Amino acid sequence: MLDPRVLDNHELDAELAALRRGRDASMDEGAGDDTLAETGRLIERFEAEIKARHQDSSQQD
């Protein structure tokens, strides 16, 4: 499983975009709820990491 904490910012954004594309493609193909739920949780982790990094950088300014 991907761990968003170990990725650089540009890698984090790229992986999040790839996860979203994959989720959307899976939905179009009729993937099961379990698969979509797991992908949704992973997307949430990436979004939370991005938000935390933005907050950290704005506090350092």
All heavy atoms as TSV, in Angstrom:
chain	resi	resn	atom	element	x	y	z
A	1	MET	N	N	0.841	-1.175	0.000
A	1	MET	CA	C	0.000	0.000	0.000
A	1	MET	C	C	0.888	1.241	0.000
A	1	MET	O	O	1.920	1.285	0.646
A	1	MET	CB	C	-0.924	0.000	1.214
A	1	MET	CG	C	-1.752	1.258	1.291
A	1	MET	SD	S	-3.087	1.229	2.482
A	1	MET	CE	C	-4.098	-0.044	1.803
A	2	LEU	N	N	0.452	2.228	-0.712
A	2	LEU	CA	C	1.182	3.487	-0.778
A	2	LEU	C	C	1.086	4.240	0.537
A	2	LEU	O	O	0.034	4.301	1.149
A	2	LEU	CB	C	0.610	4.367	-1.889
A	2	LEU	CG	C	0.754	3.862	-3.312
A	2	LEU	CD1	C	-0.040	4.761	-4.253
A	2	LEU	CD2	C	2.198	3.833	-3.726
A	3	ASP	N	N	2.203	4.820	0.950
A	3	ASP	CA	C	2.226	5.633	2.159
A	3	ASP	C	C	2.519	7.066	1.746
A	3	ASP	O	O	3.635	7.379	1.317
A	3	ASP	CB	C	3.280	5.118	3.123
A	3	ASP	CG	C	3.259	5.836	4.452
A	3	ASP	OD1	O	2.539	6.849	4.595
A	3	ASP	OD2	O	3.962	5.388	5.358
A	4	PRO	N	N	1.540	7.955	1.849
A	4	PRO	CA	C	1.735	9.330	1.380
A	4	PRO	C	C	2.809	10.087	2.157
A	4	PRO	O	O	3.382	11.038	1.643
A	4	PRO	CB	C	0.369	9.983	1.576
A	4	PRO	CG	C	-0.367	9.118	2.523
A	4	PRO	CD	C	0.203	7.744	2.374
A	5	ARG	N	N	3.148	9.641	3.362
A	5	ARG	CA	C	4.136	10.365	4.168
A	5	ARG	C	C	5.550	10.261	3.613
A	5	ARG	O	O	6.397	11.071	3.950
A	5	ARG	CB	C	4.109	9.853	5.606
A	5	ARG	CG	C	2.773	10.133	6.299
A	5	ARG	CD	C	2.711	9.482	7.637
A	5	ARG	NE	N	2.743	8.027	7.413
A	5	ARG	CZ	C	2.887	7.118	8.348
A	5	ARG	NH1	N	3.016	7.476	9.600
A	5	ARG	NH2	N	2.883	5.835	8.059
A	6	VAL	N	N	5.818	9.267	2.767
A	6	VAL	CA	C	7.176	9.065	2.272
A	6	VAL	C	C	7.402	9.678	0.889
A	6	VAL	O	O	8.500	9.567	0.343
A	6	VAL	CB	C	7.556	7.570	2.249
A	6	VAL	CG1	C	7.478	6.978	3.637
A	6	VAL	CG2	C	6.685	6.793	1.280
A	7	LEU	N	N	6.398	10.325	0.335
A	7	LEU	CA	C	6.511	10.899	-1.001
A	7	LEU	C	C	6.828	12.391	-0.941
A	7	LEU	O	O	6.414	13.087	-0.016
A	7	LEU	CB	C	5.199	10.698	-1.769
A	7	LEU	CG	C	4.764	9.258	-2.014
A	7	LEU	CD1	C	3.398	9.222	-2.657
A	7	LEU	CD2	C	5.774	8.511	-2.858
A	8	ASP	N	N	7.567	12.866	-1.938
A	8	ASP	CA	C	7.786	14.301	-2.097
A	8	ASP	C	C	6.479	14.946	-2.537
A	8	ASP	O	O	5.563	14.269	-3.012
A	8	ASP	CB	C	8.854	14.577	-3.161
A	8	ASP	CG	C	10.239	14.126	-2.727
A	8	ASP	OD1	O	10.489	14.061	-1.506
A	8	ASP	OD2	O	11.060	13.836	-3.619
A	9	ASN	N	N	6.408	16.259	-2.430
A	9	ASN	CA	C	5.161	16.963	-2.766
A	9	ASN	C	C	4.707	16.695	-4.191
A	9	ASN	O	O	3.519	16.434	-4.424
A	9	ASN	CB	C	5.322	18.466	-2.541
A	9	ASN	CG	C	5.342	18.808	-1.069
A	9	ASN	OD1	O	4.959	18.006	-0.223
A	9	ASN	ND2	N	5.807	19.997	-0.759
A	10	HIS	N	N	5.621	16.770	-5.158
A	10	HIS	CA	C	5.204	16.550	-6.547
A	10	HIS	C	C	4.782	15.100	-6.770
A	10	HIS	O	O	3.870	14.826	-7.552
A	10	HIS	CB	C	6.307	16.976	-7.522
A	10	HIS	CG	C	7.518	16.105	-7.505
A	10	HIS	ND1	N	8.486	16.211	-6.535
A	10	HIS	CD2	C	7.905	15.104	-8.316
A	10	HIS	CE1	C	9.424	15.312	-6.767
A	10	HIS	NE2	N	9.098	14.625	-7.838
A	11	GLU	N	N	5.420	14.158	-6.090
A	11	GLU	CA	C	5.014	12.760	-6.201
A	11	GLU	C	C	3.644	12.538	-5.558
A	11	GLU	O	O	2.832	11.770	-6.067
A	11	GLU	CB	C	6.036	11.851	-5.511
A	11	GLU	CG	C	7.391	11.829	-6.169
A	11	GLU	CD	C	8.412	11.070	-5.348
A	11	GLU	OE1	O	8.365	11.131	-4.103
A	11	GLU	OE2	O	9.263	10.415	-5.978
A	12	LEU	N	N	3.411	13.220	-4.461
A	12	LEU	CA	C	2.142	13.107	-3.747
A	12	LEU	C	C	0.985	13.555	-4.634
A	12	LEU	O	O	-0.026	12.864	-4.756
A	12	LEU	CB	C	2.214	13.959	-2.481
A	12	LEU	CG	C	1.156	13.776	-1.421
A	12	LEU	CD1	C	1.168	12.368	-0.866
A	12	LEU	CD2	C	1.389	14.762	-0.296
A	13	ASP	N	N	1.142	14.698	-5.267
A	13	ASP	CA	C	0.094	15.210	-6.161
A	13	ASP	C	C	-0.135	14.274	-7.340
A	13	ASP	O	O	-1.280	14.012	-7.724
A	13	ASP	CB	C	0.450	16.607	-6.665
A	13	ASP	CG	C	0.405	17.655	-5.570
A	13	ASP	OD1	O	-0.349	17.472	-4.592
A	13	ASP	OD2	O	1.119	18.670	-5.699
A	14	ALA	N	N	0.946	13.760	-7.918
A	14	ALA	CA	C	0.831	12.863	-9.066
A	14	ALA	C	C	0.148	11.554	-8.680
A	14	ALA	O	O	-0.715	11.046	-9.416
A	14	ALA	CB	C	2.208	12.590	-9.657
A	15	GLU	N	N	0.497	10.997	-7.537
A	15	GLU	CA	C	-0.123	9.752	-7.089
A	15	GLU	C	C	-1.602	9.945	-6.774
A	15	GLU	O	O	-2.424	9.079	-7.061
A	15	GLU	CB	C	0.605	9.186	-5.870
A	15	GLU	CG	C	1.928	8.545	-6.190
A	15	GLU	CD	C	1.803	7.303	-7.054
A	15	GLU	OE1	O	0.771	6.592	-6.983
A	15	GLU	OE2	O	2.741	7.034	-7.818
A	16	LEU	N	N	-1.937	11.081	-6.166
A	16	LEU	CA	C	-3.335	11.367	-5.867
A	16	LEU	C	C	-4.145	11.440	-7.159
A	16	LEU	O	O	-5.240	10.881	-7.249
A	16	LEU	CB	C	-3.464	12.669	-5.076
A	16	LEU	CG	C	-4.888	13.105	-4.740
A	16	LEU	CD1	C	-5.627	12.029	-3.949
A	16	LEU	CD2	C	-4.870	14.416	-3.980
A	17	ALA	N	N	-3.603	12.096	-8.151
A	17	ALA	CA	C	-4.298	12.184	-9.444
A	17	ALA	C	C	-4.464	10.795	-10.060
A	17	ALA	O	O	-5.539	10.473	-10.590
A	17	ALA	CB	C	-3.526	13.101	-10.389
A	18	ALA	N	N	-3.433	9.968	-9.961
A	18	ALA	CA	C	-3.510	8.612	-10.506
A	18	ALA	C	C	-4.547	7.778	-9.755
A	18	ALA	O	O	-5.295	6.998	-10.371
A	18	ALA	CB	C	-2.139	7.944	-10.445
A	19	LEU	N	N	-4.598	7.933	-8.442
A	19	LEU	CA	C	-5.597	7.213	-7.653
A	19	LEU	C	C	-7.013	7.621	-8.042
A	19	LEU	O	O	-7.903	6.770	-8.162
A	19	LEU	CB	C	-5.382	7.472	-6.160
A	19	LEU	CG	C	-4.220	6.739	-5.513
A	19	LEU	CD1	C	-3.946	7.316	-4.134
A	19	LEU	CD2	C	-4.517	5.253	-5.422
A	20	ARG	N	N	-7.208	8.898	-8.234
A	20	ARG	CA	C	-8.541	9.373	-8.625
A	20	ARG	C	C	-8.941	8.845	-9.996
A	20	ARG	O	O	-10.087	8.432	-10.206
A	20	ARG	CB	C	-8.582	10.901	-8.607
A	20	ARG	CG	C	-8.582	11.468	-7.208
A	20	ARG	CD	C	-8.550	12.965	-7.237
A	20	ARG	NE	N	-8.683	13.525	-5.903
A	20	ARG	CZ	C	-8.285	14.746	-5.578
A	20	ARG	NH1	N	-7.748	15.534	-6.482
A	20	ARG	NH2	N	-8.428	15.178	-4.339
A	21	ARG	N	N	-7.992	8.862	-10.946
A	21	ARG	CA	C	-8.280	8.317	-12.278
A	21	ARG	C	C	-8.608	6.830	-12.197
A	21	ARG	O	O	-9.538	6.345	-12.844
A	21	ARG	CB	C	-7.105	8.550	-13.226
A	21	ARG	CG	C	-6.985	9.969	-13.729
A	21	ARG	CD	C	-5.978	10.077	-14.868
A	21	ARG	NE	N	-4.655	9.535	-14.531
A	21	ARG	CZ	C	-3.677	10.214	-13.953
A	21	ARG	NH1	N	-3.848	11.484	-13.636
A	21	ARG	NH2	N	-2.515	9.641	-13.709
A	22	GLY	N	N	-7.830	6.114	-11.390
A	22	GLY	CA	C	-8.067	4.686	-11.219
A	22	GLY	C	C	-9.419	4.403	-10.590
A	22	GLY	O	O	-10.133	3.482	-11.005
A	23	ARG	N	N	-9.770	5.184	-9.577
A	23	ARG	CA	C	-11.079	5.024	-8.927
A	23	ARG	C	C	-12.201	5.262	-9.925
A	23	ARG	O	O	-13.160	4.497	-10.013
A	23	ARG	CB	C	-11.206	5.995	-7.763
A	23	ARG	CG	C	-12.572	5.927	-7.080
A	23	ARG	CD	C	-12.891	7.146	-6.280
A	23	ARG	NE	N	-12.810	8.349	-7.102
A	23	ARG	CZ	C	-12.623	9.565	-6.622
A	23	ARG	NH1	N	-12.499	9.760	-5.326
A	23	ARG	NH2	N	-12.549	10.606	-7.423
A	24	ASP	N	N	-12.069	6.338	-10.703
A	24	ASP	CA	C	-13.106	6.666	-11.687
A	24	ASP	C	C	-13.236	5.570	-12.740
A	24	ASP	O	O	-14.351	5.200	-13.126
A	24	ASP	CB	C	-12.818	8.017	-12.333
A	24	ASP	CG	C	-12.927	9.177	-11.349
A	24	ASP	OD1	O	-13.460	8.980	-10.233
A	24	ASP	OD2	O	-12.452	10.279	-11.693
A	25	ALA	N	N	-12.102	5.038	-13.196
A	25	ALA	CA	C	-12.134	3.962	-14.187
A	25	ALA	C	C	-12.768	2.712	-13.586
A	25	ALA	O	O	-13.553	2.026	-14.252
A	25	ALA	CB	C	-10.722	3.663	-14.687
A	26	SER	N	N	-12.444	2.427	-12.334
A	26	SER	CA	C	-13.033	1.263	-11.666
A	26	SER	C	C	-14.535	1.412	-11.530
A	26	SER	O	O	-15.284	0.439	-11.700
A	26	SER	CB	C	-12.407	1.069	-10.281
A	26	SER	OG	O	-11.044	0.747	-10.388
A	27	MET	N	N	-14.973	2.612	-11.207
A	27	MET	CA	C	-16.412	2.859	-11.095
A	27	MET	C	C	-17.095	2.638	-12.440
A	27	MET	O	O	-18.177	2.046	-12.505
A	27	MET	CB	C	-16.669	4.280	-10.595
A	27	MET	CG	C	-16.298	4.487	-9.141
A	27	MET	SD	S	-16.374	6.205	-8.616
A	27	MET	CE	C	-18.122	6.520	-8.671
A	28	ASP	N	N	-16.451	3.113	-13.506
A	28	ASP	CA	C	-17.024	2.944	-14.847
A	28	ASP	C	C	-17.131	1.472	-15.228
A	28	ASP	O	O	-18.023	1.079	-15.976
A	28	ASP	CB	C	-16.185	3.687	-15.884
A	28	ASP	CG	C	-16.292	5.200	-15.752
A	28	ASP	OD1	O	-17.219	5.681	-15.058
A	28	ASP	OD2	O	-15.432	5.907	-16.321
A	29	GLU	N	N	-16.182	0.660	-14.709
A	29	GLU	CA	C	-16.159	-0.759	-15.044
A	29	GLU	C	C	-16.992	-1.593	-14.086
A	29	GLU	O	O	-17.052	-2.810	-14.210
A	29	GLU	CB	C	-14.716	-1.260	-15.068
A	29	GLU	CG	C	-13.885	-0.623	-16.168
A	29	GLU	CD	C	-12.412	-0.985	-16.079
A	29	GLU	OE1	O	-12.044	-1.793	-15.197
A	29	GLU	OE2	O	-11.631	-0.460	-16.873
A	30	GLY	N	N	-17.599	-0.947	-13.093
A	30	GLY	CA	C	-18.471	-1.665	-12.174
A	30	GLY	C	C	-17.752	-2.389	-11.052
A	30	GLY	O	O	-18.186	-3.459	-10.624
A	31	ALA	N	N	-16.667	-1.824	-10.565
A	31	ALA	CA	C	-15.918	-2.446	-9.473
A	31	ALA	C	C	-16.791	-2.559	-8.230
A	31	ALA	O	O	-17.739	-1.796	-8.032
A	31	ALA	CB	C	-14.673	-1.619	-9.154
A	32	GLY	N	N	-16.445	-3.510	-7.384
A	32	GLY	CA	C	-17.203	-3.743	-6.158
A	32	GLY	C	C	-17.004	-2.644	-5.130
A	32	GLY	O	O	-16.040	-1.878	-5.181
A	33	ASP	N	N	-17.946	-2.589	-4.207
A	33	ASP	CA	C	-17.906	-1.555	-3.172
A	33	ASP	C	C	-16.653	-1.643	-2.310
A	33	ASP	O	O	-16.128	-0.621	-1.869
A	33	ASP	CB	C	-19.144	-1.646	-2.288
A	33	ASP	CG	C	-20.415	-1.237	-3.022
A	33	ASP	OD1	O	-20.310	-0.503	-4.030
A	33	ASP	OD2	O	-21.504	-1.644	-2.582
A	34	ASP	N	N	-16.167	-2.855	-2.037
A	34	ASP	CA	C	-14.974	-3.012	-1.205
A	34	ASP	C	C	-13.756	-2.367	-1.858
A	34	ASP	O	O	-12.968	-1.692	-1.195
A	34	ASP	CB	C	-14.680	-4.485	-0.936
A	34	ASP	CG	C	-15.726	-5.138	-0.054
A	34	ASP	OD1	O	-16.476	-4.407	0.629
A	34	ASP	OD2	O	-15.798	-6.387	-0.044
A	35	THR	N	N	-13.605	-2.581	-3.136
A	35	THR	CA	C	-12.479	-2.006	-3.871
A	35	THR	C	C	-12.567	-0.489	-3.873
A	35	THR	O	O	-11.577	0.199	-3.621
A	35	THR	CB	C	-12.455	-2.521	-5.325
A	35	THR	OG1	O	-12.351	-3.941	-5.303
A	35	THR	CG2	C	-11.298	-1.927	-6.104
A	36	LEU	N	N	-13.738	0.028	-4.140
A	36	LEU	CA	C	-13.923	1.477	-4.176
A	36	LEU	C	C	-13.724	2.092	-2.792
A	36	LEU	O	O	-13.158	3.179	-2.669
A	36	LEU	CB	C	-15.301	1.818	-4.732
A	36	LEU	CG	C	-15.527	1.445	-6.197
A	36	LEU	CD1	C	-16.973	1.722	-6.584
A	36	LEU	CD2	C	-14.568	2.172	-7.106
A	37	ALA	N	N	-14.163	1.402	-1.756
A	37	ALA	CA	C	-14.005	1.911	-0.389
A	37	ALA	C	C	-12.528	1.982	-0.012
A	37	ALA	O	O	-12.076	2.963	0.591
A	37	ALA	CB	C	-14.764	1.036	0.593
A	38	GLU	N	N	-11.762	0.959	-0.365
A	38	GLU	CA	C	-10.328	0.954	-0.059
A	38	GLU	C	C	-9.620	2.088	-0.801
A	38	GLU	O	O	-8.796	2.794	-0.233
A	38	GLU	CB	C	-9.712	-0.392	-0.441
A	38	GLU	CG	C	-8.230	-0.490	-0.169
A	38	GLU	CD	C	-7.880	-0.366	1.303
A	38	GLU	OE1	O	-8.689	-0.769	2.151
A	38	GLU	OE2	O	-6.793	0.161	1.607
A	39	THR	N	N	-9.956	2.268	-2.059
A	39	THR	CA	C	-9.369	3.358	-2.837
A	39	THR	C	C	-9.779	4.703	-2.251
A	39	THR	O	O	-8.957	5.617	-2.147
A	39	THR	CB	C	-9.796	3.264	-4.314
A	39	THR	OG1	O	-9.425	1.980	-4.823
A	39	THR	CG2	C	-9.140	4.350	-5.141
A	40	GLY	N	N	-11.017	4.815	-1.821
A	40	GLY	CA	C	-11.497	6.045	-1.200
A	40	GLY	C	C	-10.723	6.377	0.070
A	40	GLY	O	O	-10.368	7.537	0.309
A	41	ARG	N	N	-10.445	5.366	0.885
A	41	ARG	CA	C	-9.663	5.592	2.113
A	41	ARG	C	C	-8.247	6.037	1.788
A	41	ARG	O	O	-7.688	6.922	2.453
A	41	ARG	CB	C	-9.644	4.327	2.972
A	41	ARG	CG	C	-10.947	4.080	3.710
A	41	ARG	CD	C	-10.812	2.964	4.717
A	41	ARG	NE	N	-10.641	1.655	4.077
A	41	ARG	CZ	C	-11.645	0.872	3.667
A	41	ARG	NH1	N	-12.883	1.275	3.827
A	41	ARG	NH2	N	-11.394	-0.294	3.113
A	42	LEU	N	N	-7.659	5.442	0.770
A	42	LEU	CA	C	-6.305	5.822	0.369
A	42	LEU	C	C	-6.280	7.256	-0.154
A	42	LEU	O	O	-5.386	8.038	0.182
A	42	LEU	CB	C	-5.779	4.844	-0.683
A	42	LEU	CG	C	-4.307	4.938	-1.047
A	42	LEU	CD1	C	-3.416	4.857	0.180
A	42	LEU	CD2	C	-3.943	3.842	-2.031
A	43	ILE	N	N	-7.272	7.628	-0.933
A	43	ILE	CA	C	-7.382	9.003	-1.429
A	43	ILE	C	C	-7.513	9.972	-0.263
A	43	ILE	O	O	-6.866	11.026	-0.239
A	43	ILE	CB	C	-8.552	9.134	-2.425
A	43	ILE	CG1	C	-8.194	8.430	-3.740
A	43	ILE	CG2	C	-8.909	10.598	-2.669
A	43	ILE	CD1	C	-9.341	8.296	-4.714
A	44	GLU	N	N	-8.312	9.614	0.732
A	44	GLU	CA	C	-8.465	10.472	1.915
A	44	GLU	C	C	-7.140	10.658	2.648
A	44	GLU	O	O	-6.837	11.756	3.127
A	44	GLU	CB	C	-9.508	9.876	2.866
A	44	GLU	CG	C	-10.922	10.006	2.366
A	44	GLU	CD	C	-11.922	9.288	3.255
A	44	GLU	OE1	O	-11.526	8.733	4.307
A	44	GLU	OE2	O	-13.110	9.281	2.897
A	45	ARG	N	N	-6.345	9.604	2.738
A	45	ARG	CA	C	-5.031	9.713	3.392
A	45	ARG	C	C	-4.125	10.675	2.624
A	45	ARG	O	O	-3.399	11.473	3.218
A	45	ARG	CB	C	-4.368	8.344	3.496
A	45	ARG	CG	C	-5.024	7.431	4.514
A	45	ARG	CD	C	-4.378	6.083	4.592
A	45	ARG	NE	N	-2.956	6.191	4.912
A	45	ARG	CZ	C	-2.057	5.280	4.558
A	45	ARG	NH1	N	-2.402	4.211	3.897
A	45	ARG	NH2	N	-0.794	5.450	4.882
A	46	PHE	N	N	-4.151	10.583	1.298
A	46	PHE	CA	C	-3.339	11.477	0.480
A	46	PHE	C	C	-3.803	12.922	0.640
A	46	PHE	O	O	-2.989	13.824	0.787
A	46	PHE	CB	C	-3.393	11.054	-0.993
A	46	PHE	CG	C	-2.353	10.037	-1.362
A	46	PHE	CD1	C	-2.452	8.725	-0.934
A	46	PHE	CD2	C	-1.264	10.389	-2.136
A	46	PHE	CE1	C	-1.501	7.791	-1.263
A	46	PHE	CE2	C	-0.302	9.463	-2.483
A	46	PHE	CZ	C	-0.409	8.153	-2.041
A	47	GLU	N	N	-5.112	13.130	0.609
A	47	GLU	CA	C	-5.648	14.487	0.760
A	47	GLU	C	C	-5.302	15.065	2.133
A	47	GLU	O	O	-4.956	16.248	2.246
A	47	GLU	CB	C	-7.155	14.487	0.548
A	47	GLU	CG	C	-7.554	14.220	-0.887
A	47	GLU	CD	C	-9.040	14.005	-1.092
A	47	GLU	OE1	O	-9.752	13.682	-0.120
A	47	GLU	OE2	O	-9.484	14.158	-2.243
A	48	ALA	N	N	-5.370	14.245	3.170
A	48	ALA	CA	C	-5.024	14.706	4.520
A	48	ALA	C	C	-3.543	15.072	4.609
A	48	ALA	O	O	-3.178	16.073	5.244
A	48	ALA	CB	C	-5.370	13.631	5.548
A	49	GLU	N	N	-2.694	14.295	3.974
A	49	GLU	CA	C	-1.253	14.596	3.992
A	49	GLU	C	C	-0.966	15.899	3.254
A	49	GLU	O	O	-0.167	16.721	3.708
A	49	GLU	CB	C	-0.471	13.432	3.369
A	49	GLU	CG	C	1.023	13.635	3.353
A	49	GLU	CD	C	1.659	13.694	4.725
A	49	GLU	OE1	O	1.086	13.165	5.701
A	49	GLU	OE2	O	2.764	14.275	4.844
A	50	ILE	N	N	-1.617	16.096	2.116
A	50	ILE	CA	C	-1.429	17.339	1.363
A	50	ILE	C	C	-1.882	18.529	2.196
A	50	ILE	O	O	-1.193	19.548	2.285
A	50	ILE	CB	C	-2.177	17.278	0.011
A	50	ILE	CG1	C	-1.483	16.289	-0.923
A	50	ILE	CG2	C	-2.266	18.653	-0.630
A	50	ILE	CD1	C	-2.271	15.961	-2.178
A	51	LYS	N	N	-3.039	18.402	2.839
A	51	LYS	CA	C	-3.556	19.480	3.677
A	51	LYS	C	C	-2.595	19.780	4.827
A	51	LYS	O	O	-2.318	20.946	5.128
A	51	LYS	CB	C	-4.931	19.100	4.218
A	51	LYS	CG	C	-5.582	20.175	5.045
A	51	LYS	CD	C	-6.960	19.760	5.510
A	51	LYS	CE	C	-7.588	20.845	6.352
A	51	LYS	NZ	N	-8.921	20.453	6.825
A	52	ALA	N	N	-2.087	18.746	5.466
A	52	ALA	CA	C	-1.155	18.933	6.579
A	52	ALA	C	C	0.113	19.632	6.121
A	52	ALA	O	O	0.635	20.519	6.809
A	52	ALA	CB	C	-0.819	17.583	7.204
A	53	ARG	N	N	0.606	19.267	4.954
A	53	ARG	CA	C	1.829	19.911	4.441
A	53	ARG	C	C	1.579	21.379	4.115
A	53	ARG	O	O	2.443	22.216	4.342
A	53	ARG	CB	C	2.347	19.173	3.215
A	53	ARG	CG	C	2.914	17.824	3.565
A	53	ARG	CD	C	3.517	17.161	2.366
A	53	ARG	NE	N	3.881	15.783	2.661
A	53	ARG	CZ	C	4.590	15.015	1.849
A	53	ARG	NH1	N	4.995	15.491	0.683
A	53	ARG	NH2	N	4.874	13.790	2.188
A	54	HIS	N	N	0.418	21.685	3.567
A	54	HIS	CA	C	0.093	23.079	3.265
A	54	HIS	C	C	-0.016	23.894	4.540
A	54	HIS	O	O	0.423	25.037	4.593
A	54	HIS	CB	C	-1.197	23.181	2.448
A	54	HIS	CG	C	-1.039	22.784	1.019
A	54	HIS	ND1	N	-0.257	23.481	0.117
A	54	HIS	CD2	C	-1.555	21.753	0.332
A	54	HIS	CE1	C	-0.306	22.894	-1.050
A	54	HIS	NE2	N	-1.083	21.825	-0.964
A	55	GLN	N	N	-0.611	23.316	5.577
A	55	GLN	CA	C	-0.726	24.007	6.852
A	55	GLN	C	C	0.655	24.227	7.474
A	55	GLN	O	O	0.924	25.298	8.025
A	55	GLN	CB	C	-1.629	23.236	7.809
A	55	GLN	CG	C	-3.080	23.277	7.427
A	55	GLN	CD	C	-3.950	22.404	8.312
A	55	GLN	OE1	O	-3.455	21.564	9.049
A	55	GLN	NE2	N	-5.259	22.590	8.222
A	56	ASP	N	N	1.518	23.223	7.390
A	56	ASP	CA	C	2.870	23.349	7.934
A	56	ASP	C	C	3.653	24.439	7.221
A	56	ASP	O	O	4.341	25.225	7.854
A	56	ASP	CB	C	3.623	22.030	7.822
A	56	ASP	CG	C	3.126	20.979	8.803
A	56	ASP	OD1	O	2.391	21.343	9.742
A	56	ASP	OD2	O	3.463	19.796	8.612
A	57	SER	N	N	3.528	24.481	5.898
A	57	SER	CA	C	4.287	25.484	5.139
A	57	SER	C	C	3.760	26.883	5.383
A	57	SER	O	O	4.530	27.842	5.415
A	57	SER	CB	C	4.284	25.150	3.650
A	57	SER	OG	O	2.999	25.298	3.111
A	58	SER	N	N	2.458	27.040	5.600
A	58	SER	CA	C	1.918	28.382	5.856
A	58	SER	C	C	2.260	28.836	7.263
A	58	SER	O	O	2.384	30.035	7.516
A	58	SER	CB	C	0.402	28.407	5.628
A	58	SER	OG	O	-0.264	27.605	6.565
A	59	GLN	N	N	2.436	27.929	8.194
A	59	GLN	CA	C	2.817	28.306	9.549
A	59	GLN	C	C	4.284	28.707	9.621
A	59	GLN	O	O	4.673	29.490	10.467
A	59	GLN	CB	C	2.557	27.140	10.510
A	59	GLN	CG	C	1.095	26.883	10.755
A	59	GLN	CD	C	0.859	25.653	11.604
A	59	GLN	OE1	O	1.797	24.970	11.998
A	59	GLN	NE2	N	-0.398	25.383	11.902
A	60	GLN	N	N	5.093	28.183	8.706
A	60	GLN	CA	C	6.514	28.509	8.700
A	60	GLN	C	C	6.781	29.864	8.063
A	60	GLN	O	O	7.814	30.450	8.256
A	60	GLN	CB	C	7.297	27.439	7.968
A	60	GLN	CG	C	7.336	26.126	8.712
A	60	GLN	CD	C	8.056	25.044	7.933
A	60	GLN	OE1	O	8.540	25.277	6.824
A	60	GLN	NE2	N	8.106	23.869	8.502
A	61	ASP	N	N	5.823	30.379	7.292
A	61	ASP	CA	C	6.008	31.674	6.611
A	61	ASP	C	C	5.934	32.840	7.542
A	61	ASP	O	O	5.650	33.006	8.572
A	61	ASP	CB	C	4.946	31.872	5.522
A	61	ASP	CG	C	5.175	30.914	4.361
A	61	ASP	OD1	O	6.293	30.369	4.256
A	61	ASP	OD2	O	4.247	30.708	3.582
